[in-house]
Amino acid sequence: MADEILNRYRESIDNIDAALIFMLAERFKITKAVGEHKAATGLPPADPGREQIQIDRLRALAKSANLDPDFSEKFLRFVIDEVIHHHRKAGAEG
């Protein structure tokens, strides 16, 4: 016999996971355009000041959402590092 409560929880988790993937895809689409713009205009692929502002902002958001700020920073750092990798790659190709 299936546990209907567990099934509903899992369905919600699956929906959230799908939304996260689509949100990340959209974010990377935009950051790709940023990378292309930076490469075309001679800007460096990384912006440590902007990165720190984003980390601070997301840590504060995480706290207000009762999410571990350290986790949110690790997650954002992973995303930022991947974006910078793409920007450097775009700069090398351009």
HTML snippet that shows the backbone in 3Dmol.js (N, CA, C, O; Angstrom):
<script src="https://3Dmol.org/build/3Dmol-min.js"></script>
<div id="view" style="width:600px;height:400px;position:relative"></div>
<script>
const pdb = `
ATOM      1  N   MET A   1       0.846  -1.196   0.000  1.00  0.00           N
ATOM      2  CA  MET A   1       0.000   0.000   0.000  1.00  0.00           C
ATOM      3  C   MET A   1       0.881   1.246   0.000  1.00  0.00           C
ATOM      4  O   MET A   1       1.769   1.379   0.843  1.00  0.00           O
ATOM      5  N   ALA A   2       0.647   2.129  -0.913  1.00  0.00           N
ATOM      6  CA  ALA A   2       1.446   3.349  -1.043  1.00  0.00           C
ATOM      7  C   ALA A   2       1.099   4.323   0.072  1.00  0.00           C
ATOM      8  O   ALA A   2      -0.055   4.443   0.481  1.00  0.00           O
ATOM      9  N   ASP A   3       2.104   5.001   0.542  1.00  0.00           N
ATOM     10  CA  ASP A   3       1.926   6.041   1.552  1.00  0.00           C
ATOM     11  C   ASP A   3       1.625   7.350   0.813  1.00  0.00           C
ATOM     12  O   ASP A   3       2.530   7.976   0.261  1.00  0.00           O
ATOM     13  N   GLU A   4       0.364   7.755   0.807  1.00  0.00           N
ATOM     14  CA  GLU A   4      -0.071   8.930   0.041  1.00  0.00           C
ATOM     15  C   GLU A   4       0.574  10.218   0.540  1.00  0.00           C
ATOM     16  O   GLU A   4       0.887  11.099  -0.261  1.00  0.00           O
ATOM     17  N   ILE A   5       0.774  10.340   1.823  1.00  0.00           N
ATOM     18  CA  ILE A   5       1.422  11.536   2.360  1.00  0.00           C
ATOM     19  C   ILE A   5       2.848  11.627   1.834  1.00  0.00           C
ATOM     20  O   ILE A   5       3.276  12.680   1.363  1.00  0.00           O
ATOM     21  N   LEU A   6       3.581  10.523   1.916  1.00  0.00           N
ATOM     22  CA  LEU A   6       4.952  10.485   1.409  1.00  0.00           C
ATOM     23  C   LEU A   6       4.972  10.777  -0.090  1.00  0.00           C
ATOM     24  O   LEU A   6       5.846  11.501  -0.566  1.00  0.00           O
ATOM     25  N   ASN A   7       4.033  10.228  -0.825  1.00  0.00           N
ATOM     26  CA  ASN A   7       3.961  10.472  -2.264  1.00  0.00           C
ATOM     27  C   ASN A   7       3.745  11.952  -2.575  1.00  0.00           C
ATOM     28  O   ASN A   7       4.347  12.478  -3.511  1.00  0.00           O
ATOM     29  N   ARG A   8       2.893  12.628  -1.803  1.00  0.00           N
ATOM     30  CA  ARG A   8       2.657  14.065  -2.010  1.00  0.00           C
ATOM     31  C   ARG A   8       3.918  14.859  -1.705  1.00  0.00           C
ATOM     32  O   ARG A   8       4.259  15.786  -2.439  1.00  0.00           O
ATOM     33  N   TYR A   9       4.615  14.503  -0.626  1.00  0.00           N
ATOM     34  CA  TYR A   9       5.883  15.175  -0.306  1.00  0.00           C
ATOM     35  C   TYR A   9       6.879  14.998  -1.449  1.00  0.00           C
ATOM     36  O   TYR A   9       7.526  15.954  -1.877  1.00  0.00           O
ATOM     37  N   ARG A  10       6.991  13.779  -1.930  1.00  0.00           N
ATOM     38  CA  ARG A  10       7.949  13.501  -3.005  1.00  0.00           C
ATOM     39  C   ARG A  10       7.576  14.222  -4.295  1.00  0.00           C
ATOM     40  O   ARG A  10       8.448  14.688  -5.028  1.00  0.00           O
ATOM     41  N   GLU A  11       6.291  14.309  -4.566  1.00  0.00           N
ATOM     42  CA  GLU A  11       5.850  15.039  -5.751  1.00  0.00           C
ATOM     43  C   GLU A  11       6.245  16.504  -5.643  1.00  0.00           C
ATOM     44  O   GLU A  11       6.709  17.093  -6.619  1.00  0.00           O
ATOM     45  N   SER A  12       6.066  17.097  -4.473  1.00  0.00           N
ATOM     46  CA  SER A  12       6.472  18.487  -4.259  1.00  0.00           C
ATOM     47  C   SER A  12       7.979  18.653  -4.414  1.00  0.00           C
ATOM     48  O   SER A  12       8.447  19.615  -5.022  1.00  0.00           O
ATOM     49  N   ILE A  13       8.737  17.707  -3.858  1.00  0.00           N
ATOM     50  CA  ILE A  13      10.200  17.758  -4.000  1.00  0.00           C
ATOM     51  C   ILE A  13      10.581  17.687  -5.473  1.00  0.00           C
ATOM     52  O   ILE A  13      11.444  18.437  -5.930  1.00  0.00           O
ATOM     53  N   ASP A  14       9.942  16.787  -6.216  1.00  0.00           N
ATOM     54  CA  ASP A  14      10.227  16.667  -7.648  1.00  0.00           C
ATOM     55  C   ASP A  14       9.923  17.965  -8.388  1.00  0.00           C
ATOM     56  O   ASP A  14      10.686  18.370  -9.266  1.00  0.00           O
ATOM     57  N   ASN A  15       8.822  18.614  -8.044  1.00  0.00           N
ATOM     58  CA  ASN A  15       8.461  19.889  -8.673  1.00  0.00           C
ATOM     59  C   ASN A  15       9.483  20.973  -8.340  1.00  0.00           C
ATOM     60  O   ASN A  15       9.872  21.756  -9.207  1.00  0.00           O
ATOM     61  N   ILE A  16       9.908  21.015  -7.095  1.00  0.00           N
ATOM     62  CA  ILE A  16      10.906  22.001  -6.676  1.00  0.00           C
ATOM     63  C   ILE A  16      12.226  21.755  -7.406  1.00  0.00           C
ATOM     64  O   ILE A  16      12.858  22.699  -7.881  1.00  0.00           O
ATOM     65  N   ASP A  17      12.644  20.487  -7.498  1.00  0.00           N
ATOM     66  CA  ASP A  17      13.877  20.161  -8.215  1.00  0.00           C
ATOM     67  C   ASP A  17      13.798  20.604  -9.670  1.00  0.00           C
ATOM     68  O   ASP A  17      14.762  21.152 -10.205  1.00  0.00           O
ATOM     69  N   ALA A  18      12.668  20.375 -10.310  1.00  0.00           N
ATOM     70  CA  ALA A  18      12.501  20.797 -11.699  1.00  0.00           C
ATOM     71  C   ALA A  18      12.582  22.321 -11.811  1.00  0.00           C
ATOM     72  O   ALA A  18      13.225  22.847 -12.718  1.00  0.00           O
ATOM     73  N   ALA A  19      11.934  23.017 -10.893  1.00  0.00           N
ATOM     74  CA  ALA A  19      11.979  24.483 -10.909  1.00  0.00           C
ATOM     75  C   ALA A  19      13.415  24.979 -10.723  1.00  0.00           C
ATOM     76  O   ALA A  19      13.836  25.923 -11.391  1.00  0.00           O
ATOM     77  N   LEU A  20      14.165  24.347  -9.818  1.00  0.00           N
ATOM     78  CA  LEU A  20      15.557  24.733  -9.603  1.00  0.00           C
ATOM     79  C   LEU A  20      16.381  24.577 -10.878  1.00  0.00           C
ATOM     80  O   LEU A  20      17.177  25.452 -11.218  1.00  0.00           O
ATOM     81  N   ILE A  21      16.189  23.470 -11.576  1.00  0.00           N
ATOM     82  CA  ILE A  21      16.936  23.234 -12.813  1.00  0.00           C
ATOM     83  C   ILE A  21      16.615  24.302 -13.849  1.00  0.00           C
ATOM     84  O   ILE A  21      17.519  24.840 -14.486  1.00  0.00           O
ATOM     85  N   PHE A  22      15.331  24.611 -14.021  1.00  0.00           N
ATOM     86  CA  PHE A  22      14.951  25.634 -14.994  1.00  0.00           C
ATOM     87  C   PHE A  22      15.451  27.015 -14.578  1.00  0.00           C
ATOM     88  O   PHE A  22      15.845  27.816 -15.426  1.00  0.00           O
ATOM     89  N   MET A  23      15.435  27.290 -13.287  1.00  0.00           N
ATOM     90  CA  MET A  23      15.944  28.584 -12.796  1.00  0.00           C
ATOM     91  C   MET A  23      17.457  28.687 -13.035  1.00  0.00           C
ATOM     92  O   MET A  23      17.953  29.731 -13.456  1.00  0.00           O
ATOM     93  N   LEU A  24      18.176  27.609 -12.767  1.00  0.00           N
ATOM     94  CA  LEU A  24      19.617  27.619 -13.021  1.00  0.00           C
ATOM     95  C   LEU A  24      19.907  27.772 -14.511  1.00  0.00           C
ATOM     96  O   LEU A  24      20.828  28.491 -14.898  1.00  0.00           O
ATOM     97  N   ALA A  25      19.121  27.096 -15.344  1.00  0.00           N
ATOM     98  CA  ALA A  25      19.307  27.222 -16.789  1.00  0.00           C
ATOM     99  C   ALA A  25      19.115  28.671 -17.227  1.00  0.00           C
ATOM    100  O   ALA A  25      19.887  29.184 -18.038  1.00  0.00           O
ATOM    101  N   GLU A  26      18.097  29.325 -16.699  1.00  0.00           N
ATOM    102  CA  GLU A  26      17.841  30.728 -17.040  1.00  0.00           C
ATOM    103  C   GLU A  26      18.976  31.614 -16.536  1.00  0.00           C
ATOM    104  O   GLU A  26      19.410  32.529 -17.236  1.00  0.00           O
ATOM    105  N   ARG A  27      19.455  31.343 -15.326  1.00  0.00           N
ATOM    106  CA  ARG A  27      20.557  32.129 -14.762  1.00  0.00           C
ATOM    107  C   ARG A  27      21.803  31.988 -15.627  1.00  0.00           C
ATOM    108  O   ARG A  27      22.478  32.979 -15.908  1.00  0.00           O
ATOM    109  N   PHE A  28      22.114  30.765 -16.051  1.00  0.00           N
ATOM    110  CA  PHE A  28      23.298  30.563 -16.875  1.00  0.00           C
ATOM    111  C   PHE A  28      23.134  31.153 -18.273  1.00  0.00           C
ATOM    112  O   PHE A  28      24.121  31.557 -18.887  1.00  0.00           O
ATOM    113  N   LYS A  29      21.915  31.209 -18.783  1.00  0.00           N
ATOM    114  CA  LYS A  29      21.676  31.862 -20.066  1.00  0.00           C
ATOM    115  C   LYS A  29      22.040  33.344 -19.968  1.00  0.00           C
ATOM    116  O   LYS A  29      22.672  33.897 -20.868  1.00  0.00           O
ATOM    117  N   ILE A  30      21.640  33.976 -18.877  1.00  0.00           N
ATOM    118  CA  ILE A  30      21.931  35.392 -18.679  1.00  0.00           C
ATOM    119  C   ILE A  30      23.416  35.604 -18.401  1.00  0.00           C
ATOM    120  O   ILE A  30      24.026  36.520 -18.953  1.00  0.00           O
ATOM    121  N   THR A  31      24.005  34.758 -17.542  1.00  0.00           N
ATOM    122  CA  THR A  31      25.424  34.952 -17.241  1.00  0.00           C
ATOM    123  C   THR A  31      26.294  34.667 -18.466  1.00  0.00           C
ATOM    124  O   THR A  31      27.394  35.208 -18.578  1.00  0.00           O
ATOM    125  N   LYS A  32      25.818  33.829 -19.381  1.00  0.00           N
ATOM    126  CA  LYS A  32      26.548  33.622 -20.634  1.00  0.00           C
ATOM    127  C   LYS A  32      26.578  34.922 -21.425  1.00  0.00           C
ATOM    128  O   LYS A  32      27.615  35.291 -21.977  1.00  0.00           O
ATOM    129  N   ALA A  33      25.464  35.606 -21.481  1.00  0.00           N
ATOM    130  CA  ALA A  33      25.407  36.891 -22.178  1.00  0.00           C
ATOM    131  C   ALA A  33      26.321  37.909 -21.498  1.00  0.00           C
ATOM    132  O   ALA A  33      26.988  38.696 -22.170  1.00  0.00           O
ATOM    133  N   VAL A  34      26.348  37.890 -20.176  1.00  0.00           N
ATOM    134  CA  VAL A  34      27.254  38.777 -19.432  1.00  0.00           C
ATOM    135  C   VAL A  34      28.701  38.464 -19.805  1.00  0.00           C
ATOM    136  O   VAL A  34      29.491  39.373 -20.060  1.00  0.00           O
ATOM    137  N   GLY A  35      29.045  37.182 -19.836  1.00  0.00           N
ATOM    138  CA  GLY A  35      30.400  36.771 -20.192  1.00  0.00           C
ATOM    139  C   GLY A  35      30.783  37.213 -21.594  1.00  0.00           C
ATOM    140  O   GLY A  35      31.903  37.670 -21.819  1.00  0.00           O
ATOM    141  N   GLU A  36      29.865  37.080 -22.533  1.00  0.00           N
ATOM    142  CA  GLU A  36      30.122  37.519 -23.899  1.00  0.00           C
ATOM    143  C   GLU A  36      30.328  39.024 -23.949  1.00  0.00           C
ATOM    144  O   GLU A  36      31.202  39.513 -24.665  1.00  0.00           O
ATOM    145  N   HIS A  37      29.521  39.760 -23.185  1.00  0.00           N
ATOM    146  CA  HIS A  37      29.664  41.217 -23.126  1.00  0.00           C
ATOM    147  C   HIS A  37      31.018  41.593 -22.521  1.00  0.00           C
ATOM    148  O   HIS A  37      31.711  42.475 -23.029  1.00  0.00           O
ATOM    149  N   LYS A  38      31.384  40.915 -21.434  1.00  0.00           N
ATOM    150  CA  LYS A  38      32.679  41.200 -20.805  1.00  0.00           C
ATOM    151  C   LYS A  38      33.824  40.922 -21.772  1.00  0.00           C
ATOM    152  O   LYS A  38      34.760  41.716 -21.873  1.00  0.00           O
ATOM    153  N   ALA A  39      33.753  39.803 -22.479  1.00  0.00           N
ATOM    154  CA  ALA A  39      34.812  39.450 -23.429  1.00  0.00           C
ATOM    155  C   ALA A  39      34.887  40.482 -24.555  1.00  0.00           C
ATOM    156  O   ALA A  39      35.978  40.874 -24.970  1.00  0.00           O
ATOM    157  N   ALA A  40      33.733  40.919 -25.046  1.00  0.00           N
ATOM    158  CA  ALA A  40      33.700  41.875 -26.156  1.00  0.00           C
ATOM    159  C   ALA A  40      34.202  43.257 -25.753  1.00  0.00           C
ATOM    160  O   ALA A  40      34.725  44.004 -26.580  1.00  0.00           O
ATOM    161  N   THR A  41      34.038  43.588 -24.480  1.00  0.00           N
ATOM    162  CA  THR A  41      34.423  44.930 -24.024  1.00  0.00           C
ATOM    163  C   THR A  41      35.728  44.931 -23.233  1.00  0.00           C
ATOM    164  O   THR A  41      36.141  45.966 -22.709  1.00  0.00           O
ATOM    165  N   GLY A  42      36.379  43.765 -23.148  1.00  0.00           N
ATOM    166  CA  GLY A  42      37.668  43.694 -22.472  1.00  0.00           C
ATOM    167  C   GLY A  42      37.600  43.718 -20.956  1.00  0.00           C
ATOM    168  O   GLY A  42      38.602  43.988 -20.294  1.00  0.00           O
ATOM    169  N   LEU A  43      36.434  43.442 -20.401  1.00  0.00           N
ATOM    170  CA  LEU A  43      36.303  43.401 -18.944  1.00  0.00           C
ATOM    171  C   LEU A  43      36.791  42.063 -18.415  1.00  0.00           C
ATOM    172  O   LEU A  43      36.702  41.056 -19.117  1.00  0.00           O
ATOM    173  N   PRO A  44      37.303  42.032 -17.198  1.00  0.00           N
ATOM    174  CA  PRO A  44      37.768  40.759 -16.637  1.00  0.00           C
ATOM    175  C   PRO A  44      36.591  39.820 -16.370  1.00  0.00           C
ATOM    176  O   PRO A  44      35.477  40.274 -16.106  1.00  0.00           O
ATOM    177  N   PRO A  45      36.845  38.495 -16.439  1.00  0.00           N
ATOM    178  CA  PRO A  45      35.760  37.532 -16.234  1.00  0.00           C
ATOM    179  C   PRO A  45      35.238  37.518 -14.803  1.00  0.00           C
ATOM    180  O   PRO A  45      34.076  37.180 -14.577  1.00  0.00           O
ATOM    181  N   ALA A  46      36.067  37.876 -13.843  1.00  0.00           N
ATOM    182  CA  ALA A  46      35.643  37.855 -12.435  1.00  0.00           C
ATOM    183  C   ALA A  46      35.509  39.275 -11.918  1.00  0.00           C
ATOM    184  O   ALA A  46      36.222  40.180 -12.352  1.00  0.00           O
ATOM    185  N   ASP A  47      34.590  39.458 -10.990  1.00  0.00           N
ATOM    186  CA  ASP A  47      34.383  40.746 -10.323  1.00  0.00           C
ATOM    187  C   ASP A  47      34.244  40.461  -8.830  1.00  0.00           C
ATOM    188  O   ASP A  47      33.128  40.323  -8.328  1.00  0.00           O
ATOM    189  N   PRO A  48      35.380  40.372  -8.109  1.00  0.00           N
ATOM    190  CA  PRO A  48      35.341  39.998  -6.693  1.00  0.00           C
ATOM    191  C   PRO A  48      34.452  40.895  -5.833  1.00  0.00           C
ATOM    192  O   PRO A  48      33.824  40.415  -4.889  1.00  0.00           O
ATOM    193  N   GLY A  49      34.390  42.178  -6.143  1.00  0.00           N
ATOM    194  CA  GLY A  49      33.523  43.074  -5.375  1.00  0.00           C
ATOM    195  C   GLY A  49      32.056  42.710  -5.519  1.00  0.00           C
ATOM    196  O   GLY A  49      31.327  42.630  -4.530  1.00  0.00           O
ATOM    197  N   ARG A  50      31.628  42.490  -6.746  1.00  0.00           N
ATOM    198  CA  ARG A  50      30.242  42.079  -7.025  1.00  0.00           C
ATOM    199  C   ARG A  50      29.949  40.727  -6.376  1.00  0.00           C
ATOM    200  O   ARG A  50      28.880  40.524  -5.800  1.00  0.00           O
ATOM    201  N   GLU A  51      30.919  39.797  -6.476  1.00  0.00           N
ATOM    202  CA  GLU A  51      30.731  38.474  -5.887  1.00  0.00           C
ATOM    203  C   GLU A  51      30.497  38.568  -4.383  1.00  0.00           C
ATOM    204  O   GLU A  51      29.622  37.893  -3.841  1.00  0.00           O
ATOM    205  N   GLN A  52      31.286  39.413  -3.712  1.00  0.00           N
ATOM    206  CA  GLN A  52      31.136  39.539  -2.262  1.00  0.00           C
ATOM    207  C   GLN A  52      29.793  40.161  -1.897  1.00  0.00           C
ATOM    208  O   GLN A  52      29.157  39.754  -0.924  1.00  0.00           O
ATOM    209  N   ILE A  53      29.369  41.139  -2.674  1.00  0.00           N
ATOM    210  CA  ILE A  53      28.055  41.754  -2.436  1.00  0.00           C
ATOM    211  C   ILE A  53      26.954  40.692  -2.565  1.00  0.00           C
ATOM    212  O   ILE A  53      26.039  40.635  -1.742  1.00  0.00           O
ATOM    213  N   GLN A  54      27.051  39.855  -3.600  1.00  0.00           N
ATOM    214  CA  GLN A  54      26.062  38.800  -3.803  1.00  0.00           C
ATOM    215  C   GLN A  54      26.091  37.776  -2.667  1.00  0.00           C
ATOM    216  O   GLN A  54      25.042  37.345  -2.188  1.00  0.00           O
ATOM    217  N   ILE A  55      27.279  37.395  -2.244  1.00  0.00           N
ATOM    218  CA  ILE A  55      27.392  36.432  -1.145  1.00  0.00           C
ATOM    219  C   ILE A  55      26.773  37.009   0.119  1.00  0.00           C
ATOM    220  O   ILE A  55      26.003  36.330   0.798  1.00  0.00           O
ATOM    221  N   ASP A  56      27.101  38.254   0.441  1.00  0.00           N
ATOM    222  CA  ASP A  56      26.535  38.894   1.628  1.00  0.00           C
ATOM    223  C   ASP A  56      25.014  38.971   1.540  1.00  0.00           C
ATOM    224  O   ASP A  56      24.311  38.706   2.515  1.00  0.00           O
ATOM    225  N   ARG A  57      24.515  39.336   0.359  1.00  0.00           N
ATOM    226  CA  ARG A  57      23.062  39.464   0.161  1.00  0.00           C
ATOM    227  C   ARG A  57      22.376  38.107   0.317  1.00  0.00           C
ATOM    228  O   ARG A  57      21.338  38.008   0.970  1.00  0.00           O
ATOM    229  N   LEU A  58      22.952  37.062  -0.281  1.00  0.00           N
ATOM    230  CA  LEU A  58      22.334  35.746  -0.180  1.00  0.00           C
ATOM    231  C   LEU A  58      22.454  35.151   1.215  1.00  0.00           C
ATOM    232  O   LEU A  58      21.564  34.417   1.647  1.00  0.00           O
ATOM    233  N   ARG A  59      23.530  35.451   1.924  1.00  0.00           N
ATOM    234  CA  ARG A  59      23.645  34.989   3.314  1.00  0.00           C
ATOM    235  C   ARG A  59      22.526  35.618   4.159  1.00  0.00           C
ATOM    236  O   ARG A  59      21.917  34.946   4.991  1.00  0.00           O
ATOM    237  N   ALA A  60      22.265  36.907   3.937  1.00  0.00           N
ATOM    238  CA  ALA A  60      21.192  37.583   4.672  1.00  0.00           C
ATOM    239  C   ALA A  60      19.832  36.991   4.297  1.00  0.00           C
ATOM    240  O   ALA A  60      18.995  36.758   5.169  1.00  0.00           O
ATOM    241  N   LEU A  61      19.612  36.749   3.014  1.00  0.00           N
ATOM    242  CA  LEU A  61      18.356  36.130   2.583  1.00  0.00           C
ATOM    243  C   LEU A  61      18.195  34.744   3.202  1.00  0.00           C
ATOM    244  O   LEU A  61      17.107  34.380   3.647  1.00  0.00           O
ATOM    245  N   ALA A  62      19.276  33.977   3.228  1.00  0.00           N
ATOM    246  CA  ALA A  62      19.224  32.633   3.813  1.00  0.00           C
ATOM    247  C   ALA A  62      18.830  32.704   5.278  1.00  0.00           C
ATOM    248  O   ALA A  62      17.995  31.929   5.745  1.00  0.00           O
ATOM    249  N   LYS A  63      19.437  33.638   5.999  1.00  0.00           N
ATOM    250  CA  LYS A  63      19.091  33.783   7.420  1.00  0.00           C
ATOM    251  C   LYS A  63      17.607  34.077   7.583  1.00  0.00           C
ATOM    252  O   LYS A  63      16.941  33.488   8.435  1.00  0.00           O
ATOM    253  N   SER A  64      17.088  34.992   6.762  1.00  0.00           N
ATOM    254  CA  SER A  64      15.677  35.353   6.894  1.00  0.00           C
ATOM    255  C   SER A  64      14.763  34.202   6.493  1.00  0.00           C
ATOM    256  O   SER A  64      13.603  34.156   6.901  1.00  0.00           O
ATOM    257  N   ALA A  65      15.287  33.267   5.687  1.00  0.00           N
ATOM    258  CA  ALA A  65      14.497  32.115   5.255  1.00  0.00           C
ATOM    259  C   ALA A  65      14.752  30.881   6.126  1.00  0.00           C
ATOM    260  O   ALA A  65      14.282  29.786   5.818  1.00  0.00           O
ATOM    261  N   ASN A  66      15.493  31.068   7.204  1.00  0.00           N
ATOM    262  CA  ASN A  66      15.857  29.958   8.095  1.00  0.00           C
ATOM    263  C   ASN A  66      16.625  28.857   7.365  1.00  0.00           C
ATOM    264  O   ASN A  66      16.432  27.668   7.619  1.00  0.00           O
ATOM    265  N   LEU A  67      17.506  29.284   6.449  1.00  0.00           N
ATOM    266  CA  LEU A  67      18.388  28.374   5.729  1.00  0.00           C
ATOM    267  C   LEU A  67      19.810  28.671   6.195  1.00  0.00           C
ATOM    268  O   LEU A  67      20.163  29.830   6.411  1.00  0.00           O
ATOM    269  N   ASP A  68      20.604  27.656   6.346  1.00  0.00           N
ATOM    270  CA  ASP A  68      21.979  27.821   6.796  1.00  0.00           C
ATOM    271  C   ASP A  68      22.737  28.757   5.849  1.00  0.00           C
ATOM    272  O   ASP A  68      22.911  28.428   4.676  1.00  0.00           O
ATOM    273  N   PRO A  69      23.193  29.924   6.340  1.00  0.00           N
ATOM    274  CA  PRO A  69      23.920  30.861   5.476  1.00  0.00           C
ATOM    275  C   PRO A  69      25.201  30.256   4.898  1.00  0.00           C
ATOM    276  O   PRO A  69      25.595  30.598   3.783  1.00  0.00           O
ATOM    277  N   ASP A  70      25.853  29.361   5.645  1.00  0.00           N
ATOM    278  CA  ASP A  70      27.054  28.720   5.120  1.00  0.00           C
ATOM    279  C   ASP A  70      26.721  27.860   3.904  1.00  0.00           C
ATOM    280  O   ASP A  70      27.467  27.839   2.925  1.00  0.00           O
ATOM    281  N   PHE A  71      25.606  27.158   3.973  1.00  0.00           N
ATOM    282  CA  PHE A  71      25.169  26.359   2.819  1.00  0.00           C
ATOM    283  C   PHE A  71      24.887  27.256   1.630  1.00  0.00           C
ATOM    284  O   PHE A  71      25.315  26.963   0.514  1.00  0.00           O
ATOM    285  N   SER A  72      24.169  28.349   1.859  1.00  0.00           N
ATOM    286  CA  SER A  72      23.823  29.242   0.747  1.00  0.00           C
ATOM    287  C   SER A  72      25.084  29.835   0.130  1.00  0.00           C
ATOM    288  O   SER A  72      25.157  30.004  -1.087  1.00  0.00           O
ATOM    289  N   GLU A  73      26.077  30.151   0.958  1.00  0.00           N
ATOM    290  CA  GLU A  73      27.326  30.688   0.422  1.00  0.00           C
ATOM    291  C   GLU A  73      28.069  29.631  -0.404  1.00  0.00           C
ATOM    292  O   GLU A  73      28.593  29.934  -1.476  1.00  0.00           O
ATOM    293  N   LYS A  74      28.113  28.403   0.095  1.00  0.00           N
ATOM    294  CA  LYS A  74      28.771  27.321  -0.666  1.00  0.00           C
ATOM    295  C   LYS A  74      28.069  27.121  -2.008  1.00  0.00           C
ATOM    296  O   LYS A  74      28.724  26.950  -3.036  1.00  0.00           O
ATOM    297  N   PHE A  75      26.754  27.142  -1.997  1.00  0.00           N
ATOM    298  CA  PHE A  75      25.993  26.957  -3.222  1.00  0.00           C
ATOM    299  C   PHE A  75      26.275  28.096  -4.200  1.00  0.00           C
ATOM    300  O   PHE A  75      26.539  27.858  -5.379  1.00  0.00           O
ATOM    301  N   LEU A  76      26.216  29.342  -3.703  1.00  0.00           N
ATOM    302  CA  LEU A  76      26.460  30.486  -4.576  1.00  0.00           C
ATOM    303  C   LEU A  76      27.897  30.477  -5.074  1.00  0.00           C
ATOM    304  O   LEU A  76      28.148  30.794  -6.237  1.00  0.00           O
ATOM    305  N   ARG A  77      28.837  30.123  -4.219  1.00  0.00           N
ATOM    306  CA  ARG A  77      30.242  30.076  -4.639  1.00  0.00           C
ATOM    307  C   ARG A  77      30.412  29.058  -5.769  1.00  0.00           C
ATOM    308  O   ARG A  77      31.135  29.312  -6.733  1.00  0.00           O
ATOM    309  N   PHE A  78      29.752  27.918  -5.649  1.00  0.00           N
ATOM    310  CA  PHE A  78      29.806  26.911  -6.710  1.00  0.00           C
ATOM    311  C   PHE A  78      29.273  27.488  -8.022  1.00  0.00           C
ATOM    312  O   PHE A  78      29.882  27.308  -9.077  1.00  0.00           O
ATOM    313  N   VAL A  79      28.147  28.173  -7.955  1.00  0.00           N
ATOM    314  CA  VAL A  79      27.543  28.761  -9.153  1.00  0.00           C
ATOM    315  C   VAL A  79      28.458  29.840  -9.728  1.00  0.00           C
ATOM    316  O   VAL A  79      28.694  29.877 -10.935  1.00  0.00           O
ATOM    317  N   ILE A  80      28.971  30.717  -8.866  1.00  0.00           N
ATOM    318  CA  ILE A  80      29.860  31.792  -9.332  1.00  0.00           C
ATOM    319  C   ILE A  80      31.103  31.212  -9.998  1.00  0.00           C
ATOM    320  O   ILE A  80      31.513  31.675 -11.063  1.00  0.00           O
ATOM    321  N   ASP A  81      31.695  30.213  -9.381  1.00  0.00           N
ATOM    322  CA  ASP A  81      32.894  29.596  -9.961  1.00  0.00           C
ATOM    323  C   ASP A  81      32.606  29.018 -11.341  1.00  0.00           C
ATOM    324  O   ASP A  81      33.435  29.118 -12.245  1.00  0.00           O
ATOM    325  N   GLU A  82      31.445  28.420 -11.500  1.00  0.00           N
ATOM    326  CA  GLU A  82      31.069  27.870 -12.805  1.00  0.00           C
ATOM    327  C   GLU A  82      30.858  28.994 -13.814  1.00  0.00           C
ATOM    328  O   GLU A  82      31.259  28.866 -14.971  1.00  0.00           O
ATOM    329  N   VAL A  83      30.243  30.076 -13.398  1.00  0.00           N
ATOM    330  CA  VAL A  83      30.024  31.225 -14.281  1.00  0.00           C
ATOM    331  C   VAL A  83      31.370  31.807 -14.722  1.00  0.00           C
ATOM    332  O   VAL A  83      31.566  32.094 -15.903  1.00  0.00           O
ATOM    333  N   ILE A  84      32.294  31.982 -13.779  1.00  0.00           N
ATOM    334  CA  ILE A  84      33.611  32.526 -14.118  1.00  0.00           C
ATOM    335  C   ILE A  84      34.326  31.607 -15.103  1.00  0.00           C
ATOM    336  O   ILE A  84      34.966  32.072 -16.046  1.00  0.00           O
ATOM    337  N   HIS A  85      34.213  30.311 -14.881  1.00  0.00           N
ATOM    338  CA  HIS A  85      34.808  29.343 -15.814  1.00  0.00           C
ATOM    339  C   HIS A  85      34.257  29.566 -17.223  1.00  0.00           C
ATOM    340  O   HIS A  85      35.013  29.561 -18.194  1.00  0.00           O
ATOM    341  N   HIS A  86      32.954  29.759 -17.333  1.00  0.00           N
ATOM    342  CA  HIS A  86      32.333  30.005 -18.637  1.00  0.00           C
ATOM    343  C   HIS A  86      32.789  31.336 -19.223  1.00  0.00           C
ATOM    344  O   HIS A  86      33.020  31.440 -20.428  1.00  0.00           O
ATOM    345  N   HIS A  87      32.922  32.365 -18.363  1.00  0.00           N
ATOM    346  CA  HIS A  87      33.366  33.680 -18.841  1.00  0.00           C
ATOM    347  C   HIS A  87      34.792  33.599 -19.376  1.00  0.00           C
ATOM    348  O   HIS A  87      35.110  34.179 -20.415  1.00  0.00           O
ATOM    349  N   ARG A  88      35.644  32.878 -18.658  1.00  0.00           N
ATOM    350  CA  ARG A  88      37.039  32.739 -19.118  1.00  0.00           C
ATOM    351  C   ARG A  88      37.082  31.990 -20.439  1.00  0.00           C
ATOM    352  O   ARG A  88      37.850  32.332 -21.338  1.00  0.00           O
ATOM    353  N   LYS A  89      36.255  30.973 -20.544  1.00  0.00           N
ATOM    354  CA  LYS A  89      36.182  30.195 -21.780  1.00  0.00           C
ATOM    355  C   LYS A  89      35.712  31.072 -22.933  1.00  0.00           C
ATOM    356  O   LYS A  89      36.256  30.999 -24.034  1.00  0.00           O
ATOM    357  N   ALA A  90      34.693  31.909 -22.679  1.00  0.00           N
ATOM    358  CA  ALA A  90      34.179  32.820 -23.716  1.00  0.00           C
ATOM    359  C   ALA A  90      35.256  33.833 -24.103  1.00  0.00           C
ATOM    360  O   ALA A  90      35.379  34.192 -25.274  1.00  0.00           O
ATOM    361  N   GLY A  91      36.030  34.291 -23.129  1.00  0.00           N
ATOM    362  CA  GLY A  91      37.105  35.240 -23.414  1.00  0.00           C
ATOM    363  C   GLY A  91      38.194  34.619 -24.253  1.00  0.00           C
ATOM    364  O   GLY A  91      38.774  35.282 -25.114  1.00  0.00           O
ATOM    365  N   ALA A  92      38.481  33.344 -24.010  1.00  0.00           N
ATOM    366  CA  ALA A  92      39.512  32.643 -24.778  1.00  0.00           C
ATOM    367  C   ALA A  92      39.039  32.384 -26.201  1.00  0.00           C
ATOM    368  O   ALA A  92      39.839  32.362 -27.137  1.00  0.00           O
ATOM    369  N   GLU A  93      37.730  32.189 -26.358  1.00  0.00           N
ATOM    370  CA  GLU A  93      37.182  31.907 -27.684  1.00  0.00           C
ATOM    371  C   GLU A  93      36.995  33.187 -28.485  1.00  0.00           C
ATOM    372  O   GLU A  93      37.045  33.175 -29.715  1.00  0.00           O
ATOM    373  N   GLY A  94      36.775  34.315 -27.758  1.00  0.00           N
ATOM    374  CA  GLY A  94      36.488  35.568 -28.456  1.00  0.00           C
ATOM    375  C   GLY A  94      37.725  36.196 -28.882  1.00  0.00           C
ATOM    376  O   GLY A  94      37.696  37.266 -29.491  1.00  0.00           O
TER     377      GLY A  94
END
`;
const viewer = $3Dmol.createViewer("view");
viewer.addModel(pdb, "pdb");
viewer.setStyle({}, {cartoon: {color: "spectrum"}});
viewer.zoomTo();
viewer.render();
</script>
